[in-house]
Amino acid sequence: MTFNRDALPPVADVLARLNLAASRLNGSGYAQVRCPIHSEDNPSLSIHMQRGNWRCFACGEAGGDVLELYRRTRDISFIQAARELGAWEGR
């Protein structure tokens, strides 16, 4: 049983699973969404739509990839998040 980073879905697909609508990309490849961690109504979370790294400028939460955003939003383990996103191989 192993984690396969290459099997993670695109950032846009993960945001759709979390019911988050991204704004237009800026020149650096970032979009703004409302932060699902602290349930704010304003789009304070900035996420890179290719790499998946993100940071909320309101609550200060940040992470290196979209899997971490998914995990924290759903309050589940790394393995469970990887399974739900199809990136955990094995049982």
N, CA, C and O atoms as CSV, one atom per row, in Angstrom:
chain,resi,resn,atom,element,x,y,z
A,1,MET,N,N,0.850,-1.174,0.000
A,1,MET,CA,C,0.000,0.000,0.000
A,1,MET,C,C,0.895,1.237,0.000
A,1,MET,O,O,1.728,1.425,0.886
A,2,THR,N,N,0.702,2.058,-1.000
A,2,THR,CA,C,1.539,3.236,-1.136
A,2,THR,C,C,0.754,4.413,-1.684
A,2,THR,O,O,-0.301,4.266,-2.300
A,3,PHE,N,N,1.307,5.569,-1.436
A,3,PHE,CA,C,0.752,6.810,-1.952
A,3,PHE,C,C,1.360,7.081,-3.321
A,3,PHE,O,O,2.576,6.984,-3.492
A,4,ASN,N,N,0.523,7.421,-4.298
A,4,ASN,CA,C,0.975,7.748,-5.637
A,4,ASN,C,C,0.566,9.179,-5.959
A,4,ASN,O,O,-0.566,9.431,-6.373
A,5,ARG,N,N,1.489,10.109,-5.768
A,5,ARG,CA,C,1.213,11.530,-6.002
A,5,ARG,C,C,0.727,11.785,-7.427
A,5,ARG,O,O,-0.107,12.662,-7.651
A,6,ASP,N,N,1.244,11.022,-8.388
A,6,ASP,CA,C,0.862,11.226,-9.790
A,6,ASP,C,C,-0.600,10.889,-10.055
A,6,ASP,O,O,-1.158,11.303,-11.071
A,7,ALA,N,N,-1.222,10.140,-9.148
A,7,ALA,CA,C,-2.628,9.767,-9.319
A,7,ALA,C,C,-3.595,10.801,-8.749
A,7,ALA,O,O,-4.808,10.655,-8.900
A,8,LEU,N,N,-3.075,11.851,-8.093
A,8,LEU,CA,C,-3.963,12.897,-7.572
A,8,LEU,C,C,-4.686,13.584,-8.730
A,8,LEU,O,O,-4.083,13.837,-9.773
A,9,PRO,N,N,-5.962,13.883,-8.555
A,9,PRO,CA,C,-6.688,14.600,-9.615
A,9,PRO,C,C,-6.195,16.040,-9.724
A,9,PRO,O,O,-5.545,16.545,-8.809
A,10,PRO,N,N,-6.500,16.699,-10.835
A,10,PRO,CA,C,-6.126,18.106,-10.985
A,10,PRO,C,C,-6.726,18.963,-9.858
A,10,PRO,O,O,-7.761,18.623,-9.285
A,11,VAL,N,N,-6.063,20.058,-9.564
A,11,VAL,CA,C,-6.507,20.965,-8.500
A,11,VAL,C,C,-7.959,21.379,-8.707
A,11,VAL,O,O,-8.737,21.388,-7.754
A,12,ALA,N,N,-8.331,21.719,-9.922
A,12,ALA,CA,C,-9.702,22.161,-10.199
A,12,ALA,C,C,-10.719,21.081,-9.824
A,12,ALA,O,O,-11.803,21.399,-9.334
A,13,ASP,N,N,-10.382,19.810,-10.049
A,13,ASP,CA,C,-11.289,18.712,-9.704
A,13,ASP,C,C,-11.445,18.570,-8.196
A,13,ASP,O,O,-12.541,18.301,-7.704
A,14,VAL,N,N,-10.356,18.748,-7.467
A,14,VAL,CA,C,-10.422,18.656,-6.005
A,14,VAL,C,C,-11.242,19.817,-5.448
A,14,VAL,O,O,-12.039,19.624,-4.530
A,15,LEU,N,N,-11.058,21.013,-5.989
A,15,LEU,CA,C,-11.857,22.158,-5.551
A,15,LEU,C,C,-13.335,21.903,-5.811
A,15,LEU,O,O,-14.178,22.261,-4.988
A,16,ALA,N,N,-13.658,21.293,-6.938
A,16,ALA,CA,C,-15.059,20.972,-7.248
A,16,ALA,C,C,-15.618,19.978,-6.231
A,16,ALA,O,O,-16.770,20.109,-5.817
A,17,ARG,N,N,-14.830,18.997,-5.826
A,17,ARG,CA,C,-15.280,18.036,-4.803
A,17,ARG,C,C,-15.567,18.728,-3.481
A,17,ARG,O,O,-16.426,18.291,-2.714
A,18,LEU,N,N,-14.842,19.811,-3.220
A,18,LEU,CA,C,-15.030,20.567,-1.978
A,18,LEU,C,C,-16.067,21.683,-2.148
A,18,LEU,O,O,-16.279,22.476,-1.231
A,19,ASN,N,N,-16.706,21.744,-3.306
A,19,ASN,CA,C,-17.702,22.784,-3.614
A,19,ASN,C,C,-17.123,24.183,-3.508
A,19,ASN,O,O,-17.755,25.090,-2.968
A,20,LEU,N,N,-15.917,24.347,-4.028
A,20,LEU,CA,C,-15.260,25.650,-4.024
A,20,LEU,C,C,-15.100,26.127,-5.457
A,20,LEU,O,O,-14.593,25.400,-6.311
A,21,ALA,N,N,-15.534,27.345,-5.711
A,21,ALA,CA,C,-15.404,27.937,-7.041
A,21,ALA,C,C,-14.187,28.855,-7.048
A,21,ALA,O,O,-14.085,29.770,-6.231
A,22,ALA,N,N,-13.273,28.606,-7.969
A,22,ALA,CA,C,-12.058,29.411,-8.068
A,22,ALA,C,C,-12.294,30.624,-8.961
A,22,ALA,O,O,-13.056,30.567,-9.926
A,23,SER,N,N,-11.624,31.718,-8.619
A,23,SER,CA,C,-11.665,32.916,-9.448
A,23,SER,C,C,-10.726,32.733,-10.638
A,23,SER,O,O,-10.066,31.702,-10.772
A,24,ARG,N,N,-10.679,33.731,-11.483
A,24,ARG,CA,C,-9.730,33.702,-12.597
A,24,ARG,C,C,-8.315,33.578,-12.057
A,24,ARG,O,O,-8.018,34.000,-10.939
A,25,LEU,N,N,-7.456,32.996,-12.867
A,25,LEU,CA,C,-6.047,32.897,-12.503
A,25,LEU,C,C,-5.383,34.253,-12.616
A,25,LEU,O,O,-5.683,35.034,-13.519
A,26,ASN,N,N,-4.476,34.526,-11.687
A,26,ASN,CA,C,-3.662,35.726,-11.850
A,26,ASN,C,C,-2.445,35.363,-12.702
A,26,ASN,O,O,-2.332,34.221,-13.149
A,27,GLY,N,N,-1.564,36.278,-12.927
A,27,GLY,CA,C,-0.402,36.052,-13.783
A,27,GLY,C,C,0.559,35.002,-13.272
A,27,GLY,O,O,1.376,34.493,-14.039
A,28,SER,N,N,0.482,34.667,-12.003
A,28,SER,CA,C,1.374,33.671,-11.422
A,28,SER,C,C,0.748,32.283,-11.324
A,28,SER,O,O,1.390,31.350,-10.841
A,29,GLY,N,N,-0.497,32.135,-11.775
A,29,GLY,CA,C,-1.160,30.834,-11.750
A,29,GLY,C,C,-1.984,30.564,-10.506
A,29,GLY,O,O,-2.406,29.430,-10.279
A,30,TYR,N,N,-2.221,31.596,-9.690
A,30,TYR,CA,C,-3.020,31.437,-8.472
A,30,TYR,C,C,-4.457,31.891,-8.704
A,30,TYR,O,O,-4.722,32.808,-9.482
A,31,ALA,N,N,-5.370,31.229,-8.014
A,31,ALA,CA,C,-6.774,31.626,-8.006
A,31,ALA,C,C,-7.186,31.823,-6.545
A,31,ALA,O,O,-6.537,31.306,-5.636
A,32,GLN,N,N,-8.248,32.560,-6.331
A,32,GLN,CA,C,-8.768,32.802,-4.986
A,32,GLN,C,C,-10.034,31.978,-4.783
A,32,GLN,O,O,-10.874,31.882,-5.678
A,33,VAL,N,N,-10.164,31.381,-3.589
A,33,VAL,CA,C,-11.381,30.664,-3.203
A,33,VAL,C,C,-11.693,31.038,-1.756
A,33,VAL,O,O,-10.837,31.557,-1.040
A,34,ARG,N,N,-12.919,30.769,-1.339
A,34,ARG,CA,C,-13.214,31.009,0.074
A,34,ARG,C,C,-12.572,29.877,0.862
A,34,ARG,O,O,-12.535,28.736,0.402
A,35,CYS,N,N,-12.080,30.187,2.022
A,35,CYS,CA,C,-11.346,29.209,2.822
A,35,CYS,C,C,-12.312,28.210,3.463
A,35,CYS,O,O,-13.150,28.605,4.273
A,36,PRO,N,N,-12.211,26.922,3.116
A,36,PRO,CA,C,-13.096,25.930,3.701
A,36,PRO,C,C,-12.691,25.531,5.123
A,36,PRO,O,O,-13.448,24.848,5.812
A,37,ILE,N,N,-11.529,25.944,5.554
A,37,ILE,CA,C,-11.046,25.567,6.882
A,37,ILE,C,C,-11.713,26.403,7.965
A,37,ILE,O,O,-12.094,25.879,9.012
A,38,HIS,N,N,-11.854,27.707,7.713
A,38,HIS,CA,C,-12.504,28.543,8.719
A,38,HIS,C,C,-13.856,29.076,8.258
A,38,HIS,O,O,-14.427,29.957,8.902
A,39,SER,N,N,-14.369,28.554,7.158
A,39,SER,CA,C,-15.732,28.833,6.677
A,39,SER,C,C,-16.044,30.312,6.496
A,39,SER,O,O,-17.114,30.781,6.885
A,40,GLU,N,N,-15.126,31.028,5.916
A,40,GLU,CA,C,-15.358,32.432,5.628
A,40,GLU,C,C,-16.112,32.572,4.312
A,40,GLU,O,O,-16.010,31.703,3.446
A,41,ASP,N,N,-16.855,33.639,4.155
A,41,ASP,CA,C,-17.611,33.871,2.932
A,41,ASP,C,C,-16.798,34.571,1.851
A,41,ASP,O,O,-17.155,34.508,0.675
A,42,ASN,N,N,-15.718,35.233,2.229
A,42,ASN,CA,C,-14.888,35.953,1.266
A,42,ASN,C,C,-13.771,35.044,0.745
A,42,ASN,O,O,-13.286,34.188,1.485
A,43,PRO,N,N,-13.358,35.213,-0.505
A,43,PRO,CA,C,-12.288,34.390,-1.066
A,43,PRO,C,C,-10.911,34.818,-0.551
A,43,PRO,O,O,-10.231,35.632,-1.177
A,44,SER,N,N,-10.513,34.266,0.588
A,44,SER,CA,C,-9.253,34.651,1.219
A,44,SER,C,C,-8.141,33.633,1.013
A,44,SER,O,O,-6.997,33.894,1.383
A,45,LEU,N,N,-8.456,32.467,0.426
A,45,LEU,CA,C,-7.464,31.433,0.229
A,45,LEU,C,C,-6.941,31.515,-1.202
A,45,LEU,O,O,-7.716,31.541,-2.158
A,46,SER,N,N,-5.635,31.555,-1.332
A,46,SER,CA,C,-4.995,31.606,-2.634
A,46,SER,C,C,-4.388,30.238,-2.913
A,46,SER,O,O,-3.644,29.713,-2.085
A,47,ILE,N,N,-4.700,29.649,-4.079
A,47,ILE,CA,C,-4.209,28.316,-4.422
A,47,ILE,C,C,-3.634,28.317,-5.836
A,47,ILE,O,O,-4.227,28.866,-6.764
A,48,HIS,N,N,-2.477,27.696,-5.977
A,48,HIS,CA,C,-1.862,27.582,-7.302
A,48,HIS,C,C,-2.563,26.446,-8.042
A,48,HIS,O,O,-2.605,25.317,-7.553
A,49,MET,N,N,-3.102,26.736,-9.194
A,49,MET,CA,C,-3.951,25.780,-9.890
A,49,MET,C,C,-3.182,24.650,-10.572
A,49,MET,O,O,-3.802,23.691,-11.032
A,50,GLN,N,N,-1.888,24.731,-10.651
A,50,GLN,CA,C,-1.085,23.626,-11.183
A,50,GLN,C,C,-0.392,22.849,-10.063
A,50,GLN,O,O,-0.483,21.623,-10.005
A,51,ARG,N,N,0.294,23.560,-9.182
A,51,ARG,CA,C,1.077,22.906,-8.120
A,51,ARG,C,C,0.225,22.504,-6.921
A,51,ARG,O,O,0.520,21.511,-6.256
A,52,GLY,N,N,-0.824,23.264,-6.640
A,52,GLY,CA,C,-1.703,22.946,-5.519
A,52,GLY,C,C,-1.319,23.566,-4.198
A,52,GLY,O,O,-2.059,23.426,-3.224
A,53,ASN,N,N,-0.178,24.255,-4.126
A,53,ASN,CA,C,0.168,24.902,-2.854
A,53,ASN,C,C,-0.813,26.038,-2.579
A,53,ASN,O,O,-1.311,26.671,-3.510
A,54,TRP,N,N,-1.088,26.293,-1.308
A,54,TRP,CA,C,-2.142,27.232,-0.944
A,54,TRP,C,C,-1.839,27.920,0.379
A,54,TRP,O,O,-1.028,27.460,1.183
A,55,ARG,N,N,-2.529,29.044,0.570
A,55,ARG,CA,C,-2.418,29.804,1.823
A,55,ARG,C,C,-3.670,30.655,1.981
A,55,ARG,O,O,-4.140,31.284,1.032
A,56,CYS,N,N,-4.201,30.660,3.204
A,56,CYS,CA,C,-5.319,31.535,3.514
A,56,CYS,C,C,-4.764,32.789,4.181
A,56,CYS,O,O,-4.063,32.707,5.189
A,57,PHE,N,N,-5.079,33.931,3.622
A,57,PHE,CA,C,-4.576,35.189,4.162
A,57,PHE,C,C,-5.431,35.718,5.302
A,57,PHE,O,O,-5.102,36.750,5.887
A,58,ALA,N,N,-6.517,35.036,5.629
A,58,ALA,CA,C,-7.349,35.439,6.763
A,58,ALA,C,C,-7.001,34.639,8.019
A,58,ALA,O,O,-6.792,35.220,9.084
A,59,CYS,N,N,-6.939,33.307,7.899
A,59,CYS,CA,C,-6.687,32.484,9.093
A,59,CYS,C,C,-5.237,32.019,9.211
A,59,CYS,O,O,-4.836,31.519,10.262
A,60,GLY,N,N,-4.442,32.178,8.140
A,60,GLY,CA,C,-3.032,31.828,8.190
A,60,GLY,C,C,-2.702,30.376,7.870
A,60,GLY,O,O,-1.526,30.014,7.822
A,61,GLU,N,N,-3.712,29.534,7.650
A,61,GLU,CA,C,-3.446,28.138,7.293
A,61,GLU,C,C,-2.773,28.082,5.930
A,61,GLU,O,O,-3.054,28.902,5.056
A,62,ALA,N,N,-1.881,27.111,5.753
A,62,ALA,CA,C,-1.174,26.958,4.489
A,62,ALA,C,C,-0.766,25.505,4.326
A,62,ALA,O,O,-0.654,24.762,5.301
A,63,GLY,N,N,-0.545,25.111,3.077
A,63,GLY,CA,C,-0.117,23.744,2.813
A,63,GLY,C,C,0.570,23.624,1.478
A,63,GLY,O,O,0.456,24.494,0.613
A,64,GLY,N,N,1.286,22.531,1.327
A,64,GLY,CA,C,2.099,22.329,0.146
A,64,GLY,C,C,1.397,21.700,-1.037
A,64,GLY,O,O,1.909,21.741,-2.156
A,65,ASP,N,N,0.215,21.111,-0.803
A,65,ASP,CA,C,-0.477,20.512,-1.941
A,65,ASP,C,C,-1.978,20.434,-1.692
A,65,ASP,O,O,-2.462,20.678,-0.587
A,66,VAL,N,N,-2.696,20.085,-2.754
A,66,VAL,CA,C,-4.150,20.048,-2.699
A,66,VAL,C,C,-4.639,18.890,-1.816
A,66,VAL,O,O,-5.735,18.961,-1.260
A,67,LEU,N,N,-3.846,17.839,-1.684
A,67,LEU,CA,C,-4.218,16.736,-0.798
A,67,LEU,C,C,-4.324,17.240,0.645
A,67,LEU,O,O,-5.241,16.855,1.370
A,68,GLU,N,N,-3.400,18.089,1.054
A,68,GLU,CA,C,-3.436,18.632,2.414
A,68,GLU,C,C,-4.661,19.526,2.613
A,68,GLU,O,O,-5.272,19.492,3.681
A,69,LEU,N,N,-5.029,20.315,1.620
A,69,LEU,CA,C,-6.238,21.138,1.719
A,69,LEU,C,C,-7.469,20.248,1.847
A,69,LEU,O,O,-8.342,20.509,2.675
A,70,TYR,N,N,-7.541,19.216,1.044
A,70,TYR,CA,C,-8.667,18.280,1.095
A,70,TYR,C,C,-8.730,17.609,2.468
A,70,TYR,O,O,-9.800,17.511,3.069
A,71,ARG,N,N,-7.586,17.152,2.953
A,71,ARG,CA,C,-7.517,16.463,4.245
A,71,ARG,C,C,-7.981,17.371,5.386
A,71,ARG,O,O,-8.793,16.967,6.219
A,72,ARG,N,N,-7.465,18.586,5.417
A,72,ARG,CA,C,-7.841,19.518,6.498
A,72,ARG,C,C,-9.301,19.936,6.400
A,72,ARG,O,O,-9.976,20.069,7.421
A,73,THR,N,N,-9.789,20.140,5.200
A,73,THR,CA,C,-11.181,20.545,5.015
A,73,THR,C,C,-12.134,19.469,5.507
A,73,THR,O,O,-13.133,19.770,6.160
A,74,ARG,N,N,-11.830,18.219,5.195
A,74,ARG,CA,C,-12.709,17.109,5.568
A,74,ARG,C,C,-12.368,16.536,6.943
A,74,ARG,O,O,-13.090,15.677,7.448
A,75,ASP,N,N,-11.272,17.004,7.554
A,75,ASP,CA,C,-10.830,16.541,8.873
A,75,ASP,C,C,-10.673,15.015,8.902
A,75,ASP,O,O,-11.234,14.324,9.751
A,76,ILE,N,N,-9.882,14.519,7.932
A,76,ILE,CA,C,-9.629,13.088,7.818
A,76,ILE,C,C,-8.124,12.849,7.766
A,76,ILE,O,O,-7.338,13.788,7.637
A,77,SER,N,N,-7.738,11.595,7.867
A,77,SER,CA,C,-6.320,11.243,7.843
A,77,SER,C,C,-5.752,11.382,6.426
A,77,SER,O,O,-6.487,11.471,5.443
A,78,PHE,N,N,-4.431,11.396,6.361
A,78,PHE,CA,C,-3.738,11.449,5.077
A,78,PHE,C,C,-4.150,10.264,4.202
A,78,PHE,O,O,-4.483,10.437,3.029
A,79,ILE,N,N,-4.125,9.063,4.777
A,79,ILE,CA,C,-4.453,7.864,4.007
A,79,ILE,C,C,-5.889,7.916,3.505
A,79,ILE,O,O,-6.152,7.579,2.350
A,80,GLN,N,N,-6.822,8.332,4.356
A,80,GLN,CA,C,-8.222,8.422,3.929
A,80,GLN,C,C,-8.387,9.444,2.810
A,80,GLN,O,O,-9.112,9.199,1.846
A,81,ALA,N,N,-7.717,10.587,2.932
A,81,ALA,CA,C,-7.798,11.609,1.881
A,81,ALA,C,C,-7.213,11.082,0.578
A,81,ALA,O,O,-7.787,11.287,-0.492
A,82,ALA,N,N,-6.067,10.400,0.666
A,82,ALA,CA,C,-5.440,9.840,-0.533
A,82,ALA,C,C,-6.350,8.791,-1.171
A,82,ALA,O,O,-6.451,8.718,-2.395
A,83,ARG,N,N,-7.005,7.990,-0.354
A,83,ARG,CA,C,-7.955,6.992,-0.887
A,83,ARG,C,C,-9.111,7.677,-1.601
A,83,ARG,O,O,-9.459,7.304,-2.722
A,84,GLU,N,N,-9.702,8.668,-0.965
A,84,GLU,CA,C,-10.852,9.350,-1.553
A,84,GLU,C,C,-10.501,10.043,-2.853
A,84,GLU,O,O,-11.343,10.178,-3.741
A,85,LEU,N,N,-9.249,10.486,-2.965
A,85,LEU,CA,C,-8.811,11.170,-4.192
A,85,LEU,C,C,-8.200,10.215,-5.210
A,85,LEU,O,O,-7.747,10.646,-6.271
A,86,GLY,N,N,-8.186,8.916,-4.895
A,86,GLY,CA,C,-7.690,7.921,-5.830
A,86,GLY,C,C,-6.194,7.814,-5.936
A,86,GLY,O,O,-5.672,7.309,-6.930
A,87,ALA,N,N,-5.483,8.291,-4.907
A,87,ALA,CA,C,-4.016,8.286,-4.954
A,87,ALA,C,C,-3.399,7.299,-3.974
A,87,ALA,O,O,-2.193,7.357,-3.734
A,88,TRP,N,N,-4.182,6.401,-3.404
A,88,TRP,CA,C,-3.676,5.393,-2.493
A,88,TRP,C,C,-3.833,4.038,-3.168
A,88,TRP,O,O,-4.946,3.602,-3.461
A,89,GLU,N,N,-2.729,3.393,-3.406
A,89,GLU,CA,C,-2.742,2.108,-4.103
A,89,GLU,C,C,-2.694,0.974,-3.103
A,89,GLU,O,O,-1.818,0.945,-2.239
A,90,GLY,N,N,-3.602,0.062,-3.205
A,90,GLY,CA,C,-3.681,-1.056,-2.279
A,90,GLY,C,C,-4.924,-0.943,-1.443
A,90,GLY,O,O,-5.821,-0.155,-1.740
A,91,ARG,N,N,-4.974,-1.736,-0.395
A,91,ARG,CA,C,-6.173,-1.774,0.453
A,91,ARG,C,C,-6.211,-0.673,1.424
A,91,ARG,O,O,-7.156,-0.571,2.206
